Amino acid sequence: MSTGAPPPIRRLPDGTVKQLGPLTGTRVWTVPGRANRPLAAARTEPRHLAPGESDRLCAFCVDRQLETTPEKVRLVGPDFTPITHVPPARLRDTTPEFRRFGNLFEIVSAEYWRENHGFRQPSTIVEWAREYLSTAEGRAHIAALADIRAAASGVAVSLEEAALDLLGGSHDVIVARRHVLDGATTDDQLASSGTLTPDEHAAYTAFTVRSLAEIQAAQPHAAYVAVFQNWLRPAGASFEHLHKQLVAIDEHGPQVDHELRLLSHDRLLYQHEIADLAVAEGLVVAATDGAVAFAGVGHRYPTLEVYSTSTANLPQEHSPAGIRAVSDLVHALHAATGPLVPTNEEWHYRPPGAPWPMPWRIMLKWRVSTPAGFEGGTKIYVNTIDPWELRRRTVAELERLQAEGLIAPGIRVGDACTPEDAHLRYAESDDGAAPDDPDGEW
């Protein structure tokens, strides 16, 4: 923070809490009397499910697998064994706990990489497309998807080109098996991240980490792969079915660039501005041996922040134990949030090739308010729950979940955490030099 700047968080005599985002500069106010508004998104009356309907409620459900693009990988069985490139005629042979496939309507399309960067699909994708189109089921599947994309874009392409784009895109979706809870009788009994078991969530997280690494390796023109999860329609979800998205992009985005500029002056930026602040203000929520959760300061929405405490930076550089440590905390916070609160889950990490160390961290944002005219005119955001109240609510719910055995064992909650839990090690392997950017202006 520059000299003379207001503190990141302060409570005024009338109870108003004013915040300033340590990494963003976002100004946030919490006004007394607004924190008790309901958090759950408004829903229509629950509808009773017919027998078998729970597996066909949306295009991501297991009984509607041909409505998605060709499957890249699935995880099956209690050990979450991966199976790659399942052909359409064999989709029903196993039940996928998680599936990965290309997004039918990409944010950054295969055409984008082809036309703007000259990217051509590798021989492995060309061969897979040829194999997929060699069967009647495969040709029918690609033709149906190509018709949907052509109707949306107004541009028709050949079956061969459609297959290459659908199989070799760099915007993937990872979908969980359940739309609703096993045995659900109504359509509002949704299966969220928090209703997974800790082991299921760990498999989901590790699958996402592997997919991130594979997309980075497959798209040489990508500077970054954005990873996020939109839960419920107010948070931007097209389907109320648990899924993550991974999108390769050819720039980092302004926030990452801004943080890299800050890091050029302070390699311990996240320790100083986030972790130390959380300890000083009593905002540490929970910890594992490898990750720590804070109630975030200066966010437009109530935000829980999970930071890896590993020396690794990129998710795929973490050990299996390090990934599990992050997953267990994220799962617990989702469970504490509940399945009816709209949330965004955002992953942040050091871009490959960046000169400064950055920790892997995951943000859970409760989308419980809508910025409107006041925010647009002033750029001051009204967040109905201040960080102290967010911490109080979350800790109380985590203690209940822990007592009932619904979150991973070994999580330290609330006052059981110590300042050492908030020690971030992401910069410990940094040599302090950036060979391609001696002036720190990368």
C-alpha positions, -999 to +999 in steps of 0.1 A: +000+000+000+012+035-008+018+060+020-014+077+030-037+051+016-067+040+039-062+007+057-075-024+039-104-028+064-119-006+091-151-003+110-166+031+114-184+042+146-219+036+131-209+000+122-202+005+085-172-016+073-150-001+046-126-022+027-099-017+001-088-047-020-051-052-012-044-065-047-071-048-067-078-014-051-115-023-052-135-002-027-162-021-008-187-010+019-208-031+042-237-012+056-253-022+090-286-040+087-281-056+053-262-088+064-293-108+074-308-110+039-313-145+027-284-160+008-301-188-012-311-180-047-349-177-054-363-208-069-395-221-083-415-247-065-397-280-063-409-305-089-413-342-082-390-364-103-403-393-123-385-426-120-351-424-138-355-387-145-326-377-123-302-389-149-316-369-178-324-335-164-299-316-186-274-321-214-247-329-188-266-359-173-253-394-179-284-405-199-278-377-224-241-381-232-245-377-269-256-341-264-221-331-254-190-331-276-168-363-279-154-373-246-117-368-240-114-386-206-137-401-180-130-414-145-148-446-135-152-468-104-142-462-068-106-457-077-115-431-104-097-449-131-092-428-163-105-440-197-097-419-227-116-414-260-146-435-253-164-440-287-201-432-289-211-468-291-194-476-258-205-446-237-230-468-217-204-495-210-192-477-178-207-450-156-184-420-154-180-403-121-165-374-140-162-366-177-141-342-196-151-329-231-149-298-252-174-270-247-198-269-275-199-231-274-163-221-267-153-187-253-121-190-273-127-212-303-105-236-323-110-212-352-095-184-330-063-203-326-062-213-362-069-179-378-050-157-353-021-179-345-018-203-374-024-233-350-029-267-367-042-297-349-015-323-341-015-358-356-030-373-325-062-352-329-063-358-367-061-396-361-087-395-333-111-375-356-106-399-384-113-428-361-143-411-346-158-405-381-151-440-392-183-453-375-219-445-382-225-435-346-195-412-346-205-395-379-241-390-367-228-375-334-205-350-351-231-341-377-257-333-350-233-312-331-221-294-363-257-285-371-262-270-337-230-249-340-239-239-376-274-227-365-258-206-337-230-191-358-246-190-393-215-207-407-215-243-418-183-264-420-174-298-433-178-329-411-141-333-410-134-297-399-162-299-374-146-331-359-112-315-356-126-284-339-148-304-315-121-328-305-091-305-305-105-273-289-089-256-259-120-249-238-130-280-219-157-289-194-154-313-165-188-327-154-197-347-123-220-377-125-249-364-104-273-336-112-293-342-080-284-362-050-286-400-053-321-410-043-335-374-048-372-371-052-374-335-063-354-314-087-342-289-061-321-315-043-290-305-063-256-322-061-230-295-055-193-295-047-201-296-010-223-327-014-195-347-029-175-368-004-140-355+003-126-383-018-148-375-047-139-338-045-102-348-044-106-368-076-125-339-092-097-314-082-069-337-093-087-343-126-089-306-131-052-301-124-043-328-149-066-313-175-051-278-169-016-292-176-027-311-207-044-280-222-013-259-215+009-285-233-015-289-262-020-252-270+015-237-275+000-202-281-018-200-248-004-177-222-028-189-195-056-213-188-085-198-169-101-224-145-135-216-130-168-231-118-201-213-120-227-228-096-264-219-102-278-195-128-272-162-108-235-171-109-235-176-147-242-214-150-260-226-181-270-258-163-275-265-126-253-295-129-219-295-112-191-287-137-158-268-141-145-251-172-109-246-184-103-220-211-069-214-228-063-177-236-035-159-253-030-132-226-030-132-188-056-106-183-051-072-165-054-085-130-026-110-134-004-084-151-011-059-123-001-085-096+031-093-115+040-056-114+034-055-077+055-087-073+084-070-090+087-048-059+077-073-033+081-110-039+062-117-006+032-097-018+006-123-009+022-130+025+023-093+034-010-081+019-032-112+023-020-137+049-005-112+074-036-091+072-059-121+078-039-130+109-039-094+122-077-090+117-087-124+129-099-136+094-082-170+093-111-195+087-095-230+085-063-248+076-049-281+065-013-293+064-007-276+030-034-249+026-051-221+045-084-204+041-092-167+048-122-145+047-112-122+019-109-084+021-120-060-006-142-082-028-174-073-045-190-104-031-184-123+001-153-143-008-135-172+009-098-175-002-079-208-001-041-205-005-017-233-010+011-231+015+034-252-007+066-239-024+051-250-057+034-223-079+015-240-107-012-265-097+004-293-116+037-287-098+021-297-065+024-331-050-007-353-047-007-345-010-005-307-018-034-310-042-054-329-017-047-303+010-062-276-012-091-298-023-101-307+013-104-270+023-122-260-009-147-289-004-152-280+032-160-244+023-184-254-004-201-277+021-203-248+046-217-225+019-245-249+010-259-261-024-285-233-028-260-203-027-248-192-061-210-193-062-181-187-085-150-208-079-119-191-095-084-206-097-054-183-097-017-193-102+015-182-117+014-181-155+040-205-170+071-184-178+062-155-155+093-141-138+079-138-103+065-164-079+028-166-073+009-190-051-019-213-063-051-200-047-088-206-052-115-180-045-151-189-036-174-160-042-209-159-029-230-143-056-257-130-032-260-094-045-263-077-078-241-045-085-264-018-098-266+019-104-248+029-072-218+007-079-218+017-116-218+054-107-194+054-078-172+023-083-179+016-046-194-019-042-219-027-015-211-062-001-238-073+023-215-095+045-182-081+059-152-104+062-156-108+100-192-119+097-182-142+068-156-158+089-180-162+119-207-178+098-183-201+080-165-212+111-197-221+128-209-242+099-175-259+095-176-269+132-210-284+127-199-303+096-168-315+113-188-328+143-210-348+118-180-362+099-190-346+066-157-329+058-122-343+056-105-351+089-075-331+100-089-297+091-082-270+118-111-247+121-113-211+135-094-205+166-076-239+163-055-223+135-022-206+144-002-178+126+021-205+113-008-219+093-009-186+074+028-189+064+029-190+026+060-206+010+054-199-027+085-177-029+109-198-010+124-214-041+126-180-059+162-169-067+151-133-068+161-128-104+142-125-136+166-132-164+145-117-192+133-087-172+160-072-150+139-040-144+109-058-131+086-046-158+075-079-173 
